[in-house]
């Protein structure tokens, strides 16, 4: 996308103010405010907007007296563009979905800002109230919608229920777990992919990686993991796909064997700023030797993290590590070769809850903090590498919704 500077009206004596100039002058301040909000904050609910079950209103036809009436409470939300959505009073709403499939289906209740300029009006008043829409959908909310609640609805004429446990809502009950709250935007959103081998397709490594990304947001306010974690095949067959990710994670004990083309694909990914995180057990000698061969082929020899600068980001950002932790009574080792990070030990096993629930809290937290340091290293390396690369067209890191704002100012 092209980046255009903002333009504002130059005021001088004798300037003729017509409707177009007046509108553009006000649009400038409005769009400037929206850009500021988008740059520093994320959309969501500010206050109120609860959803409760109510009896059918008295004036509705009898066929709609079906136990599917909701009442949206007053409140305020802000959408992805930074537009405030103000619901000033209670609104009754009927869920009309008719599930024809055999399986239950998710129904989403969403709120959307409506610009008065987009409305068709029979007459124009001096002041126009900004308004909103409430929709019932069977597809997830888009970027411009704010979710109020969702319902996993069964087929047939079932009635809605209040959940007995709000953390584990049952079928046909209101689910508030996915409501987003307006908040500050994290500095970095790390994009990670899991590399599948024949060995890891049956294991828990993907779930452990997902746990790390989920808890990253809780443990640090500046870093957040992308919710989408694709599973790519190892070796890298499509370098153009992998280049979109800050970090690729592969674990296991089998050797990593690459042919000439696969090695070139890996080099292309690393040269773009990406990081390959390889985990290996301490006793997997063949695997460790194969990784050593890969790094030598790339002319980036492995170096022990303990011998690197004591302020290396893997040791200090955002969490400080003097000595590396010990997991399962085995000392952890980290070796670095350019964009390849080799972890020798069972680091990922402690990123999530083990099935027997035997890991102590200190072990889990230490593993997660070290994992977050690796995520931060990958994100920082990718961004700083891209800064030195020339691009054919200007590139923006702003959200897609910001593109619409700049286009309006052309």
N, C-alpha and C positions, 0 to 999 in steps of 0.2 A: 504494500500500500504506500501511496505517496503521503508525505507529511507536509501540511500547509500551515503557515503561520496564521495566527488570529488577526483579524482586521477589525478595527473599531472606528466609529464615526468621529471625524475631526470637527470639533465645534469652533465656529468663528462667527463674528458679527455678520449679519445679512444672510446666514444660512437658512434656506427654506426647508422647514420640517414638514414632510408629507408622511402618509401612512407607511410607505415602504421603508423610509429612513428611520422612522420611529420604531418599527418592528425590528429592523436589523440592529439598531442600537440596544434594544432590550434583549434580543437573542444573543448578542455578544456576551452580556453579563451572565445570562442563563447558562450558556454553553461553557463559559469559563468556570463557573461554579461546578457544573457537572464533571468537567475534566479534573478539577481538583478532587472531587469526591472519588471518582474512579481510580485516580492514581494512588490514593492513600487508604481507601476503604473497600469493603465488600458489601454487596447488597444483602437485604434480609429484613426481618421484622424488628422494629424499634420498640414497640410497646403494644400490648393488648392483642387484638385479633384472635381471641379464643374462639373455639367452635364447640357448640353444645347441642345435644339432641333436644328437640322440642316436639310437642304434639302438633298435628296438622292444624294450620289456621282455620278458623270457623268458616271463612268465606270461600274455601276452595272446593271444587267438585269432589264427590265422594270417592271417585276412582283414585284420587291422589292422597287419600287418607290411608297411607300404606306404611307408616313407621319409618319414613326416609327423610324427615324434615330436620334441617340443621338451622342454627342461628349463629351468624358470624358477629362477634362482639366488636365494638368500636376499637380503633387502634391506628397505628402508623407503621408504614413500611417504606423502604427505599429500594428502588430497582437498580439494575446494573448500570443504567445511565446516570444515576444520581437523582432521579426524579422522586420526590416524596409522594407516597400514596396515602391519602388520608381518608379513613372510613369514619364518618362523624357519628353514626348511629347504628343500632342493631339492624341486621338484614337477615330475613328469613330466606332459606335456600332449599330447594328440593333436589335430591339425588335421583336422577331419572334413568341411570344406566340399566340396561337389560342385558345381562350376561347370557349369551347363547352357547358359549363353549361349555365343555364338560368340567373344565377346571376353573377355580376362582381366578379373578382378574383384579389387578390394582386399579383403583379409581383415585385420581388426584384432584384435589380442590385447590385452585390457584387464584392469585390476585394479579391484575395487570394494570399498569398506568395507562390512561387514555389522554392524549393531547387534545385539548379543545379545538385546535386548528384542524384536526382530522375529522371532526364531526360534521355531518350534514345538518344544517340548521335552517328552519324556515325564516327566522328573523335573527338579527344580530343584536345582542344587548350590549350595554356599555361595559359591563363586567361579566366575565365568563368563569364559572367555577371549574377548576381542574377536577377530573373525575377518574373512574376506574371501572374495571370489569371483573366479575367473579365467574370463573369457568369451571366446569367439570370435565375432566379429560381421562382418556385411557392410555395416554402416552406421557412420559416424564416431562416435568416443566422445562420450558426452554429458558434461554438466558435472560429474557425480559420478564419472566413470571416469578412470583414469590409463592412458594408452597405454604398453604395453611394447614392441611392435613392430608392423609391418604387413607384409603380403606381397601382391604383385601376382601372383595365382594364375591360371595358365592352365586352360582346361577340360580335363577328362579326369583320369586317374590319374597325375598328374605327381608327382615327388618334390621335396622341398624342398632348397635349396642354401644354402651360405654365400656371401655376395657376394664377388666378387673385388676389387671396389673399394667400400668402405663408403659412399663419397660418391655413387656411382652404381650402386646395386644393380640387378641384372637381374631378369627374370621369375623367379618361384618362389623368390626369395631373400629373406632377412631384411632388413628395412629399418628402421634405427634412427634415421633422420634427424628424425623428428617426435616423439620422446620429449621430454616437457617436464620440466625440472628445477625443483624447488621453489626459489623465490627471492623477493626483495622485490618488492612491488607498485609499479609506476610511479605517480607522482602523477597523471598525466593520460594518458588514452587519446583520441586525436583521431580523430573520425569525419569522413571526407572522401568526397565524391562527385565523379565526373568528369562534366562537362556535355558531351554530344555535340552537335556541329553536323555538317552535311553535309560540312564541310571536314575535321573531325578524326576521322571514323569510320575512315579508312584509315591514319592516321598512327600514330606511336609515343608520343603524349602520354600515353595510359593506362598503358603500360608504364613510362614515365619516372616518372609519379606513384606507381605501385606500388613502384618502386625507392626513391624518397624515403621512403615510409612504412616500408619494410622496413629501411632503414639508420638510421632515426631512433632505433630502440631501441638500436642499437650505439653511436651517437655521443653519446647522452645517457641517463642512468639514470632520469631523471624523466619523460620523454616517450616515448610509444609510439603508433604508428599502428594503427588498427583494421585487421584483416586483410581485412575485407569492404569492397570499394570498388565501389559500384554505379555504373552508367552511366545518367545521367538525360538526358532530351532538353532542349536549350535552344531556345526560352525555357522558363521554369518554368511548367508547366501544372498541377502539383499542389503548391501551397505547403505542404500538410500533410505531404507526404513530405519535402520539402527541409528542413523545420524540424528534423528529427532529426539534421542534420549540422552540424558546426562550420564546415566550409569547403566551398565549391563551387568547382571549378577549371575554367576554360574557356580554351583557347588557340586560336591561329589568326591569320589576317590579314584576314578578311572583317569588314565592319561588323556590329555587334550592334544589331539593330532590334527594338524592343519596342512593342507597342500599349498602350493604356491599362490593360487588364486584366493584361497581363504585367508592366507596370511596377508595378502595385499588388501583384502576387504577390512581386516582388522586394523591394519596400518592406516587406512583411510579414515576409519572411525576415530582412532586415537589422535590422528593429526587434526581432526575437526574439533578436538577438545574433549571428546568423550572419555569415560573411565570404564575400564573392565575390572570388576571386582571378582576375583577368583578365590574360592574357599577350598581348603584342602585339609584332611586329617593329618596329624603329625607323622603317622606311620605309612602314608601313601607315597612311597619312594618314587615309583614310576610316574605318578602324577606330578610330583615336584620336579623331577628331571625333565618332563615334557614342557613344563612352564618355563624352566630355565632355558631350554632350547628355543622357545618362542621369543623370549626377551633378547636372547643373543642374536637371533635372526633379524630382529627389529633394531639392533644396535643400541638397545637401552638396557644395560645390565641391572639386575636387581640389587637394591641397596637396603640394608637393614634400617628401619625407621629410627632405631636407637642411635645410629651413627649420623643421621641427618641433623639439620639445625634444630635446636631444642624448641624453637618457636614454629616448627612446621605445623601447618593447619590441621593435619591428621591428629596431632597431639594437643592442640590448644583451642580449636574453634569448632563449636562453641563451648565444648567441655574440656577441662584441663586433665591431661593424663601424664603423670610423671613416669611411673612404671606401668607396663601393659598388664592387664588383668590375667588371672588364672581361672580357667574353666575346666571342670571335671578333673581337677588336680593336675592339669597340664598347663604350663605357661604358654601364653599367646605370643605369636610372632607376627609382625607385619613387615613385608618387604615391598618396596616401591620401585617401579621401572617406568618412568614417564607417566603414561596414563594407565598402567597396569598396577593394581593393588592386590598383592597376594597375602591372604590371611591364612596362617597355619594354626589351626585350632577349630573348636566347635563354636564359633561366635554366633552364627545364625540360629543355632538350636535354642539360644536363650533370648531371642527377640520376641517370642510369644510364649504362651502358656504350654508347658509340656503336658502330655496326657495324664501323667501320674501326679501332677501338681506338686512336684518335689523340689523345684528350684527355689532357693530363697530369693526374697525381694532384692537384696543387694546384688545378686548375680544377674538378675533380669535387668535391673536398672543400669548396671555397669555396661552390659552388652548393648543395650539400646543407646546409651550415650556414645559409646564408641562407634556404633553403626551410624548415628546422626553425624558424627565428625566425618565419616566417610562420605555421607550424602552431601554435606556442606562442601567438602573438598571437590567432589564431582561437579556440583553446580558452579562453584567458583572457577574451576579450571575451564569449564565449557564457556562461561561468559567472558573470561579474560582472553581466552584464545580467539573467540569471535571478534573481540574488539580490534584485534590487529589485522583481521582479514578484510579485504576490500569486497564490497558488494556492488552488483550492477545497478541496483535500485535501492533507495533508502528503505531501511527496515525499522519497523516499530515493534517494541515489546509490550505495547499497551493492549488491553483486552479488545476483542473483536468489536464490542459495542462502541468503543471509542472511535472506531473508523467512521461510524455514522455521524458522530458529532463533527469531526473535521470536514466531512463531505458537506454538511449543512452550511459550513462557513465559506465554501468556495464562491 
